[in-house]
Every structure is written in structure tokens, then in C-alpha cells.
Amino acid sequence: MLISFDNMQETIKPNFKGGDKEAAMKIVRYEDDRIMMGRLEPGASIGPHAHEESCEVYYFLSGTGKCQYDGAWEPVRPGVAHYCPKGHSHSLVNTGEEDLVFFAAVCHQ
């Protein structure tokens, strides 16, 4: 199945998962799974949240930031992936001066 994010409208999610500012998301849903292209402006974040029934992976395309994984911070940049397995928690913050753009997939195992 091909997905063209170029032709999709962004959905704006203010204070997504309790984060700061807003997250801009292009979301495709398939059964219980979600495939997304996300964008955080400088200073924006996705708040801490647990993945009790799913796992999530982010792949960073541009910008810089940091992920908190089970309480520890990890820097992120283009070409880096972050994985949050089922039963763990994470958050994401744009610490740079340009948009942090990422691909994300939430999958139920």
C-alpha cells in the first residue's frame, strides 16, 4: 500500500499528549495502527505518554531535538530512529531552531 503524505492536509493537535505548543500531523489509520508524518515547530513537544498496547517508532527527517525514553533523554537528528516498545514511555521535544520533521508508526503487536 502506497501512502502519499504530499497530498494530505495536516491536522493540528494543540498540546499533543500534554506537550507544549502544537504538533502538526498527517495521519493514516489502518485497523488499530497509525502511520504519520509529524512536524514540531521550535520549542514544541509531544508530552510523555506510555505505550501499553502498542509500540512506536520515529524516524527523523530534518531538525534536531530530544526524546525522553523511560525517563532518560536521547538526542535526535536526521537519519536517527527512536523506538518505544510496548510497555514503555516516551516524549519528544524540538530543541532546534527549525521544524523537527519525522515519520512515525504506531503498531499493535
N, C-alpha and C positions, 0 to 999 in steps of 0.2 A: 504494500500500500504506500503510495507516494503522498507526501504532505507538503504543500506549498505555503510556507509562512508568509511569503511575499504578498500574497493576495488576501491575507486575513487582517481584520481590524483588531487593534489592541483593546483589551479590557483593562481598565484602570481599577486597581484594588488599593484603596486608601488603608494605610496602617495594616498591611497584609500580615496576618498571624501575629498582630500586636507590634509590628515593626514601625519604623519612622518613615514619614513621608508616604510615598505610594510606589507600588510595583505595577509595571505595565506588562501584561501577559497576553500572548496569543496561545490559546489552549485548544487542543484536540482531545476529545474523550472517546475511549474505546472500551466498552464494558466498564470495568472498575479502574482501568488505567488512564493516565493522563500524559500527554506529550506536549511540551510547552517550549516556547521561545520567550524568554523573560528579559526585562530591562529595568535596572535601578539607576536613577539619577544620582549624582554625587550626594553622599550623606543619607541616602535612603537605605532601608533594610527590610528583610523578612525576619519577623520575630522568631524566637526559639519555639520549636514545636517537636513533638515526638512522632515517630512513625511506628505505631503499634501494630498496624495491619498491612503495611506496605514498606517498600524501600524506595529511595530516591537517589538519582544521580544528576549532578550538574556538570556540564562541560562549558568552560568559559571561552568566549569568542573574542571579547575585547574589554578593556578596562582592567581595574585592579580592585581588590577587596580582601575580605577575610571571611572564613566560615568558622563558626563555633561548632565543634563536634564533641558531644558528650562533655561539654564544659571547657575544652581546650581549643584555642584559636589556631587556625591554619591559614597562611596567606594564599590567595588565589590570583591567577593571571591567565592570559590567553594560552591555550594549549594544555591547561591543567584540568583534571576532573576531580570532583569531590563525590564520595559515595557515602550515603547514610543507610546502613542496613536496617531491616525490620528490627524493632525493639530498641532503637537508639534515637537520639535527638540532635537537631542542628539548627543553625540560623545563618544568615548571610548579610553582610554589610558592604556597601560600596564605600571604600576609603579613598578612592582616587578623585581626580578632577574631571573625568569624563564618564559617560554612561558605562555601567557594567552590564554587558550583554552575555547571556548564557542560554544554552539549551538544557532542558530538564525533562526527565522521565520519571514518573511515579508508577511503580508496578506492584501489583499484588502477587505474592508468591503462592 
